[in-house]
Amino acid sequence: MTEHDARRSAERDQSHEGPREEQPERASTENGAQVSTGIDTAGVPDTAIPELVIISGMSGAGRSTAAKCLEDLGWFVVDNLPPALIPTMVELGARSQGNVARIAVVVDVRGRRFFDNLRESLAGLEAKNVTRRIVFLESSEEALVRRFESVRRPHPLQGDGRIVDGIAAERELLRELRGDADLVIDTSSLNVHELRAKMDAQFAGEEEPELRATVMSFGFKYGLPVDADLVADMRFLPNPHWVPELRPYTGLHDEVAAYVFNQPGAKEFLDRYAELLRLVSAGYRREGKRYVTIAIGCTGGKHRSVAVSEKLAARLAAEGVETVVVHRDMGRE
């Protein structure tokens, strides 16, 4: 066969090939793997796009327990997925004909070089109208050190240093993600069953309410709640502790509540703070924030903060906000 005949034969072969499919856009990761750069949900109805929850937080704070809880509730859970692959995971779920309607992804610093891609991936999801929430597991340094020492394992970021060095480095890496979180759970004083109960309370329902509020009383002498979104200080009111007949009681008793709200400024504070919360709650809803923790503090977390928390929670519940009351420090004295 001459060179001319060979060329003509090749041209005939090409003319009988079907149209080549257009390949989706790809982007290389640092190790050379190819991953999709976005979600291709063309032709997929919005109702088929799965709901997404990102579980992150401090190592040792209970991420695995939270993930297991969602798995038990029927979520499709992926542990330690590189953030660049989250859009691909959502795309696969969207094309599963409803078989994968809810996806939970555990993201943490074990991904290291991939972790920087998380914010970019989340921004891409928002542009594609994917409903996503971030659950951040927080814990105190003391609790984390105790947990790592009990299992005799190093912190993933401590290197040649101490456990506290790894915790500090991780907290700094996760600072922005914590700020973006829709739900922050402080597990410092929670056991496994209590953490599961909190996750069940947030995700077990068939329908999500517009806004869920936790009203938490606390004592300033025991420290600020790390998961509080808003903090109010009741120490401007006289302390029932100095009234001998009220000292043994708590803010749950009618005698203490009556004393607190008979003080100048107490009822006015409740009215105006409830009005402020209406304004803030409307903004949270517009921004897609579904959970808010309102901390009400006094000196010991026994009298004033408890009484005001109960009244405030009743106000919020009457206005249609699903509300839980927690008295963090009552009984500690």
C-alpha positions as a Markdown table, in Angstrom:
| # | Residue | x | y | z |
|---|---|---|---|---|
| 1 | Met | 0.0 | 0.0 | 0.0 |
| 2 | Thr | 1.3 | 3.4 | -1.0 |
| 3 | Glu | 1.6 | 6.3 | 1.4 |
| 4 | His | -1.3 | 8.0 | -0.4 |
| 5 | Asp | -3.5 | 4.9 | -0.1 |
| 6 | Ala | -2.7 | 4.6 | 3.6 |
| 7 | Arg | -3.7 | 8.2 | 4.2 |
| 8 | Arg | -7.0 | 7.8 | 2.3 |
| 9 | Ser | -7.8 | 4.6 | 4.3 |
| 10 | Ala | -7.2 | 6.4 | 7.6 |
| 11 | Glu | -9.5 | 9.2 | 6.5 |
| 12 | Arg | -12.2 | 6.7 | 5.6 |
| 13 | Asp | -11.9 | 5.1 | 9.1 |
| 14 | Gln | -12.2 | 8.4 | 10.8 |
| 15 | Ser | -15.3 | 9.4 | 8.7 |
| 16 | His | -17.1 | 6.3 | 10.1 |
| 17 | Glu | -16.5 | 7.1 | 13.7 |
| 18 | Gly | -19.4 | 8.5 | 15.7 |
| 19 | Pro | -19.1 | 12.0 | 17.3 |
| 20 | Arg | -16.7 | 12.1 | 20.2 |
| 21 | Glu | -18.3 | 12.7 | 23.5 |
| 22 | Glu | -17.2 | 16.0 | 25.1 |
| 23 | Gln | -15.1 | 15.1 | 28.2 |
| 24 | Pro | -15.9 | 16.8 | 31.5 |
| 25 | Glu | -13.5 | 19.4 | 32.7 |
| 26 | Arg | -10.8 | 18.0 | 34.9 |
| 27 | Ala | -8.4 | 19.4 | 37.4 |
| 28 | Ser | -5.2 | 17.7 | 38.7 |
| 29 | Thr | -4.6 | 17.3 | 42.4 |
| 30 | Glu | -1.1 | 17.5 | 43.8 |
| 31 | Asn | -0.6 | 13.7 | 43.5 |
| 32 | Gly | -1.6 | 13.6 | 39.9 |
| 33 | Ala | -5.1 | 12.2 | 40.4 |
| 34 | Gln | -7.9 | 13.6 | 38.2 |
| 35 | Val | -11.0 | 14.9 | 39.9 |
| 36 | Ser | -14.0 | 16.7 | 38.6 |
| 37 | Thr | -13.9 | 20.5 | 39.2 |
| 38 | Gly | -17.6 | 20.9 | 39.8 |
| 39 | Ile | -21.1 | 19.3 | 39.9 |
| 40 | Asp | -22.7 | 18.5 | 36.6 |
| 41 | Thr | -26.3 | 18.1 | 37.5 |
| 42 | Ala | -27.8 | 19.3 | 34.2 |
| 43 | Gly | -31.1 | 17.6 | 33.7 |
| 44 | Val | -31.3 | 16.5 | 37.3 |
| 45 | Pro | -34.3 | 17.9 | 39.2 |
| 46 | Asp | -33.5 | 20.0 | 42.3 |
| 47 | Thr | -35.5 | 17.5 | 44.4 |
| 48 | Ala | -32.9 | 14.8 | 43.4 |
| 49 | Ile | -29.9 | 16.7 | 44.6 |
| 50 | Pro | -28.9 | 15.2 | 47.9 |
| 51 | Glu | -28.8 | 17.0 | 51.2 |
| 52 | Leu | -25.2 | 17.4 | 52.4 |
| 53 | Val | -23.7 | 17.7 | 55.9 |
| 54 | Ile | -20.1 | 18.4 | 56.6 |
| 55 | Ile | -18.8 | 17.0 | 59.9 |
| 56 | Ser | -15.6 | 18.5 | 61.2 |
| 57 | Gly | -14.0 | 19.8 | 64.3 |
| 58 | Met | -11.3 | 19.0 | 66.7 |
| 59 | Ser | -9.6 | 15.6 | 66.7 |
| 60 | Gly | -10.9 | 13.7 | 69.8 |
| 61 | Ala | -14.1 | 15.8 | 70.0 |
| 62 | Gly | -16.4 | 13.1 | 68.7 |
| 63 | Arg | -16.5 | 13.3 | 64.9 |
| 64 | Ser | -16.7 | 9.5 | 64.5 |
| 65 | Thr | -19.6 | 9.3 | 67.0 |
| 66 | Ala | -21.5 | 12.0 | 65.2 |
| 67 | Ala | -20.9 | 10.3 | 61.8 |
| 68 | Lys | -22.0 | 7.0 | 63.2 |
| 69 | Cys | -25.2 | 8.6 | 64.5 |
| 70 | Leu | -26.0 | 10.0 | 61.0 |
| 71 | Glu | -25.2 | 6.6 | 59.5 |
| 72 | Asp | -27.7 | 5.0 | 61.9 |
| 73 | Leu | -30.3 | 7.5 | 60.8 |
| 74 | Gly | -29.9 | 6.5 | 57.1 |
| 75 | Trp | -27.4 | 9.0 | 55.9 |
| 76 | Phe | -24.7 | 7.9 | 53.4 |
| 77 | Val | -21.5 | 8.7 | 55.4 |
| 78 | Val | -18.0 | 9.1 | 53.9 |
| 79 | Asp | -15.1 | 9.5 | 56.3 |
| 80 | Asn | -12.0 | 11.6 | 55.5 |
| 81 | Leu | -13.0 | 12.4 | 51.9 |
| 82 | Pro | -10.7 | 15.0 | 50.3 |
| 83 | Pro | -12.7 | 18.2 | 50.0 |
| 84 | Ala | -12.0 | 18.4 | 46.2 |
| 85 | Leu | -14.0 | 15.2 | 45.8 |
| 86 | Ile | -17.1 | 16.4 | 47.7 |
| 87 | Pro | -18.7 | 17.9 | 44.5 |
| 88 | Thr | -18.2 | 14.6 | 42.7 |
| 89 | Met | -19.8 | 12.7 | 45.6 |
| 90 | Val | -22.9 | 15.0 | 45.5 |
| 91 | Glu | -23.1 | 14.6 | 41.7 |
| 92 | Leu | -23.1 | 10.8 | 42.1 |
| 93 | Gly | -25.8 | 11.1 | 44.7 |
| 94 | Ala | -27.9 | 13.3 | 42.4 |
| 95 | Arg | -27.7 | 10.6 | 39.7 |
| 96 | Ser | -28.7 | 7.8 | 42.1 |
| 97 | Gln | -32.4 | 8.2 | 41.4 |
| 98 | Gly | -33.1 | 9.1 | 45.0 |
| 99 | Asn | -31.2 | 6.2 | 46.5 |
| 100 | Val | -28.7 | 8.6 | 48.0 |
| 101 | Ala | -30.7 | 11.5 | 49.3 |
| 102 | Arg | -28.6 | 12.5 | 52.3 |
| 103 | Ile | -24.8 | 12.5 | 52.4 |
| 104 | Ala | -22.6 | 13.2 | 55.4 |
| 105 | Val | -18.8 | 13.8 | 54.8 |
| 106 | Val | -16.3 | 13.8 | 57.6 |
| 107 | Val | -13.6 | 16.3 | 56.9 |
| 108 | Asp | -10.6 | 16.9 | 59.1 |
| 109 | Val | -6.9 | 17.7 | 59.2 |
| 110 | Arg | -5.9 | 14.2 | 58.3 |
| 111 | Gly | -6.5 | 15.4 | 54.7 |
| 112 | Arg | -3.8 | 18.1 | 55.2 |
| 113 | Arg | -2.9 | 19.2 | 51.7 |
| 114 | Phe | -6.5 | 18.6 | 50.6 |
| 115 | Phe | -7.9 | 20.6 | 53.4 |
| 116 | Asp | -7.2 | 24.0 | 51.8 |
| 117 | Asn | -9.6 | 23.1 | 49.0 |
| 118 | Leu | -12.6 | 22.9 | 51.4 |
| 119 | Arg | -13.7 | 26.5 | 51.2 |
| 120 | Glu | -13.5 | 26.4 | 47.4 |
| 121 | Ser | -15.6 | 23.2 | 47.2 |
| 122 | Leu | -18.2 | 24.6 | 49.6 |
| 123 | Ala | -18.5 | 27.8 | 47.5 |
| 124 | Gly | -19.1 | 25.7 | 44.4 |
| 125 | Leu | -21.8 | 23.7 | 46.2 |
| 126 | Glu | -23.6 | 26.9 | 47.1 |
| 127 | Ala | -23.5 | 28.1 | 43.5 |
| 128 | Lys | -25.2 | 24.8 | 42.5 |
| 129 | Asn | -28.0 | 25.3 | 45.1 |
| 130 | Val | -26.9 | 22.3 | 47.1 |
| 131 | Thr | -28.4 | 22.4 | 50.6 |
| 132 | Arg | -25.4 | 21.9 | 52.9 |
| 133 | Arg | -24.8 | 22.3 | 56.6 |
| 134 | Ile | -21.6 | 22.3 | 58.7 |
| 135 | Val | -21.5 | 20.5 | 62.1 |
| 136 | Phe | -18.4 | 21.4 | 64.1 |
| 137 | Leu | -17.4 | 19.3 | 67.1 |
| 138 | Glu | -15.6 | 21.5 | 69.7 |
| 139 | Ser | -14.0 | 20.5 | 73.0 |
| 140 | Ser | -11.8 | 22.1 | 75.7 |
| 141 | Glu | -8.0 | 21.6 | 75.7 |
| 142 | Glu | -8.2 | 19.7 | 79.0 |
| 143 | Ala | -10.8 | 17.3 | 77.7 |
| 144 | Leu | -8.9 | 16.6 | 74.5 |
| 145 | Val | -5.6 | 16.0 | 76.3 |
| 146 | Arg | -7.4 | 13.6 | 78.7 |
| 147 | Arg | -8.9 | 11.7 | 75.8 |
| 148 | Phe | -5.7 | 11.3 | 73.8 |
| 149 | Glu | -3.8 | 10.2 | 76.9 |
| 150 | Ser | -6.5 | 7.6 | 77.7 |
| 151 | Val | -6.1 | 5.9 | 74.3 |
| 152 | Arg | -2.3 | 6.5 | 74.3 |
| 153 | Arg | -2.3 | 7.9 | 70.8 |
| 154 | Pro | -0.6 | 11.1 | 69.5 |
| 155 | His | -2.4 | 14.0 | 68.1 |
| 156 | Pro | -2.3 | 14.0 | 64.3 |
| 157 | Leu | -0.6 | 17.4 | 64.3 |
| 158 | Gln | 1.7 | 17.2 | 67.3 |
| 159 | Gly | 4.8 | 15.9 | 65.4 |
| 160 | Asp | 7.7 | 15.9 | 67.8 |
| 161 | Gly | 5.9 | 18.2 | 70.2 |
| 162 | Arg | 3.3 | 17.7 | 72.9 |
| 163 | Ile | -0.4 | 16.9 | 72.5 |
| 164 | Val | -1.2 | 20.5 | 73.4 |
| 165 | Asp | 0.9 | 21.8 | 70.5 |
| 166 | Gly | -1.0 | 19.6 | 68.1 |
| 167 | Ile | -4.3 | 20.8 | 69.6 |
| 168 | Ala | -3.3 | 24.5 | 69.2 |
| 169 | Ala | -2.2 | 23.9 | 65.6 |
| 170 | Glu | -5.4 | 22.2 | 64.7 |
| 171 | Arg | -7.5 | 24.9 | 66.4 |
| 172 | Glu | -5.8 | 27.5 | 64.3 |
| 173 | Leu | -6.3 | 25.5 | 61.0 |
| 174 | Leu | -10.0 | 25.1 | 61.8 |
| 175 | Arg | -10.7 | 28.6 | 63.0 |
| 176 | Glu | -12.4 | 29.8 | 59.8 |
| 177 | Leu | -14.4 | 26.6 | 59.3 |
| 178 | Arg | -15.7 | 26.9 | 62.9 |
| 179 | Gly | -16.9 | 30.4 | 62.1 |
| 180 | Asp | -18.8 | 29.1 | 59.1 |
| 181 | Ala | -20.4 | 26.3 | 61.1 |
| 182 | Asp | -24.2 | 26.0 | 61.2 |
| 183 | Leu | -24.1 | 23.9 | 64.4 |
| 184 | Val | -21.3 | 23.9 | 67.0 |
| 185 | Ile | -21.5 | 21.2 | 69.7 |
| 186 | Asp | -19.2 | 21.4 | 72.7 |
| 187 | Thr | -18.5 | 17.8 | 73.8 |
| 188 | Ser | -16.2 | 18.7 | 76.7 |
| 189 | Ser | -18.7 | 17.4 | 79.3 |
| 190 | Leu | -20.6 | 15.0 | 77.0 |
| 191 | Asn | -20.3 | 11.2 | 76.9 |
| 192 | Val | -21.0 | 9.2 | 73.8 |
| 193 | His | -24.7 | 8.7 | 74.6 |
| 194 | Glu | -25.3 | 12.4 | 75.2 |
| 195 | Leu | -23.6 | 13.4 | 72.0 |
| 196 | Arg | -25.7 | 10.9 | 70.1 |
| 197 | Ala | -28.8 | 12.3 | 71.7 |
| 198 | Lys | -27.8 | 15.8 | 70.5 |
| 199 | Met | -27.3 | 14.6 | 67.0 |
| 200 | Asp | -30.6 | 12.7 | 67.1 |
| 201 | Ala | -32.4 | 15.8 | 68.3 |
| 202 | Gln | -31.0 | 17.8 | 65.3 |
| 203 | Phe | -31.3 | 15.3 | 62.5 |
| 204 | Ala | -33.8 | 12.6 | 63.4 |
| 205 | Gly | -36.9 | 14.6 | 62.5 |
| 206 | Glu | -38.6 | 14.2 | 59.2 |
| 207 | Glu | -38.9 | 18.0 | 58.7 |
| 208 | Glu | -36.3 | 20.6 | 59.8 |
| 209 | Pro | -37.8 | 23.6 | 61.6 |
| 210 | Glu | -36.9 | 27.1 | 60.5 |
| 211 | Leu | -34.8 | 27.7 | 63.5 |
| 212 | Arg | -33.8 | 25.7 | 66.6 |
| 213 | Ala | -32.6 | 27.5 | 69.7 |
| 214 | Thr | -30.8 | 26.3 | 72.8 |
| 215 | Val | -31.1 | 28.7 | 75.7 |
| 216 | Met | -28.3 | 27.9 | 78.2 |
| 217 | Ser | -27.9 | 29.3 | 81.7 |
| 218 | Phe | -24.3 | 29.3 | 83.0 |
| 219 | Gly | -22.1 | 30.7 | 85.7 |
| 220 | Phe | -19.4 | 33.1 | 84.7 |
| 221 | Lys | -17.1 | 31.7 | 87.4 |
| 222 | Tyr | -17.1 | 28.4 | 85.5 |
| 223 | Gly | -16.3 | 30.0 | 82.2 |
| 224 | Leu | -18.1 | 31.1 | 79.0 |
| 225 | Pro | -19.8 | 28.3 | 77.0 |
| 226 | Val | -17.6 | 27.8 | 73.9 |
| 227 | Asp | -20.6 | 27.0 | 71.7 |
| 228 | Ala | -22.6 | 30.1 | 72.5 |
| 229 | Asp | -23.7 | 32.4 | 69.6 |
| 230 | Leu | -25.1 | 35.1 | 71.9 |
| 231 | Val | -24.2 | 35.9 | 75.5 |
| 232 | Ala | -26.2 | 38.0 | 78.0 |
| 233 | Asp | -25.1 | 38.9 | 81.5 |
| 234 | Met | -27.6 | 38.9 | 84.3 |
| 235 | Arg | -25.2 | 40.2 | 87.0 |
| 236 | Phe | -26.8 | 43.7 | 86.7 |
| 237 | Leu | -29.6 | 42.2 | 88.9 |
| 238 | Pro | -29.4 | 41.7 | 92.7 |
| 239 | Asn | -28.2 | 38.2 | 93.5 |
| 240 | Pro | -30.8 | 36.0 | 95.4 |
| 241 | His | -27.8 | 34.2 | 96.9 |
| 242 | Trp | -27.6 | 37.0 | 99.5 |
| 243 | Val | -31.2 | 36.5 | 100.5 |
| 244 | Pro | -31.0 | 33.7 | 103.2 |
| 245 | Glu | -34.4 | 32.2 | 102.5 |
| 246 | Leu | -33.8 | 32.0 | 98.7 |
| 247 | Arg | -30.2 | 30.8 | 98.8 |
| 248 | Pro | -31.0 | 27.1 | 98.9 |
| 249 | Tyr | -33.4 | 27.4 | 95.9 |
| 250 | Thr | -32.7 | 27.8 | 92.2 |
| 251 | Gly | -34.2 | 29.9 | 89.4 |
| 252 | Leu | -36.6 | 27.0 | 88.8 |
| 253 | His | -38.5 | 27.8 | 92.0 |
| 254 | Asp | -41.3 | 30.3 | 91.8 |
| 255 | Glu | -40.0 | 32.3 | 94.8 |
| 256 | Val | -36.6 | 32.9 | 93.1 |
| 257 | Ala | -38.2 | 33.8 | 89.7 |
| 258 | Ala | -40.6 | 36.2 | 91.4 |
| 259 | Tyr | -37.7 | 37.9 | 93.3 |
| 260 | Val | -35.6 | 38.2 | 90.1 |
| 261 | Phe | -38.4 | 39.7 | 87.9 |
| 262 | Asn | -39.5 | 42.1 | 90.6 |
| 263 | Gln | -36.1 | 43.8 | 90.4 |
| 264 | Pro | -35.9 | 47.1 | 88.4 |
| 265 | Gly | -34.9 | 46.4 | 84.8 |
| 266 | Ala | -35.6 | 42.7 | 84.8 |
| 267 | Lys | -38.9 | 42.7 | 82.9 |
| 268 | Glu | -37.7 | 45.5 | 80.6 |
| 269 | Phe | -34.6 | 43.4 | 79.8 |
| 270 | Leu | -36.6 | 40.4 | 78.9 |
| 271 | Asp | -38.9 | 42.4 | 76.6 |
| 272 | Arg | -36.2 | 44.1 | 74.8 |
| 273 | Tyr | -33.9 | 41.1 | 74.5 |
| 274 | Ala | -36.8 | 39.0 | 73.1 |
| 275 | Glu | -37.3 | 41.8 | 70.6 |
| 276 | Leu | -33.6 | 41.8 | 69.7 |
| 277 | Leu | -33.7 | 38.0 | 69.2 |
| 278 | Arg | -36.7 | 38.4 | 66.8 |
| 279 | Leu | -34.5 | 40.6 | 64.7 |
| 280 | Val | -31.5 | 38.3 | 64.9 |
| 281 | Ser | -33.5 | 35.2 | 64.3 |
| 282 | Ala | -34.9 | 36.7 | 61.1 |
| 283 | Gly | -31.4 | 37.4 | 59.9 |
| 284 | Tyr | -30.3 | 33.9 | 60.8 |
| 285 | Arg | -33.1 | 32.5 | 58.7 |
| 286 | Arg | -32.2 | 34.6 | 55.7 |
| 287 | Glu | -28.6 | 33.4 | 56.0 |
| 288 | Gly | -29.7 | 29.8 | 56.2 |
| 289 | Lys | -28.5 | 29.4 | 59.8 |
| 290 | Arg | -30.8 | 26.8 | 61.5 |
| 291 | Tyr | -29.3 | 26.6 | 65.0 |
| 292 | Val | -28.5 | 29.2 | 67.6 |
| 293 | Thr | -27.2 | 28.9 | 71.2 |
| 294 | Ile | -28.2 | 31.8 | 73.5 |
| 295 | Ala | -26.2 | 31.8 | 76.8 |
| 296 | Ile | -27.6 | 33.6 | 79.8 |
| 297 | Gly | -25.1 | 34.1 | 82.6 |
| 298 | Cys | -24.9 | 35.1 | 86.2 |
| 299 | Thr | -22.2 | 34.5 | 88.9 |
| 300 | Gly | -22.9 | 30.9 | 89.7 |
| 301 | Gly | -25.5 | 29.8 | 87.1 |
| 302 | Lys | -28.0 | 29.0 | 89.8 |
| 303 | His | -30.5 | 31.8 | 90.3 |
| 304 | Arg | -30.7 | 34.8 | 88.0 |
| 305 | Ser | -29.5 | 33.1 | 84.8 |
| 306 | Val | -31.8 | 30.1 | 85.3 |
| 307 | Ala | -34.9 | 32.2 | 85.9 |
| 308 | Val | -34.3 | 34.4 | 82.9 |
| 309 | Ser | -33.5 | 31.4 | 80.7 |
| 310 | Glu | -36.8 | 29.8 | 81.5 |
| 311 | Lys | -38.8 | 32.9 | 80.7 |
| 312 | Leu | -36.8 | 33.6 | 77.5 |
| 313 | Ala | -37.2 | 30.1 | 76.3 |
| 314 | Ala | -41.0 | 30.3 | 76.9 |
| 315 | Arg | -41.1 | 33.5 | 74.8 |
| 316 | Leu | -39.2 | 31.9 | 71.9 |
| 317 | Ala | -41.4 | 28.8 | 72.0 |
| 318 | Ala | -44.5 | 30.9 | 71.9 |
| 319 | Glu | -43.2 | 32.6 | 68.7 |
| 320 | Gly | -42.7 | 29.3 | 66.9 |
| 321 | Val | -39.0 | 28.7 | 67.6 |
| 322 | Glu | -38.2 | 25.1 | 68.6 |
| 323 | Thr | -36.4 | 25.7 | 71.9 |
| 324 | Val | -34.4 | 23.6 | 74.3 |
| 325 | Val | -33.3 | 24.8 | 77.8 |
| 326 | Val | -30.0 | 23.7 | 79.3 |
| 327 | His | -28.9 | 24.7 | 82.8 |
| 328 | Arg | -25.2 | 24.0 | 82.5 |
| 329 | Asp | -23.9 | 24.8 | 85.9 |
| 330 | Met | -26.9 | 24.4 | 88.1 |
| 331 | Gly | -26.0 | 22.1 | 91.0 |
| 332 | Arg | -22.2 | 22.6 | 90.7 |
| 333 | Glu | -21.9 | 24.8 | 93.8 |
